[in-house]
Amino acid sequence: MSDRTADEALETPASDAAAKPNRKKLLLLAGGGIVLLLLITGGVLYVTGAADKFVGHKEPEKVAEKPVVPPTFYDLPDLLVNLNTSGRKASFLKLSVSLELERAEDLPRLQAVMPRILDNFQVYLRELRVEDLHGSPGIYRLREELLARVNSAAAPVKIADVLFKEMLVQ
């Protein structure tokens, strides 16, 4: 029995020594968890705007919004051109286009230069090949080219977009 008490006496200081670092680790982890919880709570309050009343943050003044003006569209006459086929069977493109103007006041100016716009479109479209119009990338390139040409012909009038109403390749 004396051997047992000696062994227990030897084990007791060792277990106390092992318990002290565990308590320190536990205390550090608990403190870190509390700090992390406070940071997360503060972040949530900041993002949701609930912290504004505690910090004294003022609401931004509301700026008077401009009234939304409905877009103005101008329909071009249908275009019918033969495509560049380089000796093969003739192919034709029928195109119905609508122009979106940035300002409705520019409509008379646009109508005044309409022959120049139609000429630019005709010259460009006649050089296209059937392969140039395949797929959405081809249609997107066609839209961008027509938009650039109409804006250069109608300057200083600004055209916002070229919209295709109908496109037929035969």
Order of alpha helices (4+ residues) and beta strands (2+ residues): alpha-alpha-beta-beta-beta-alpha-alpha-alpha-beta
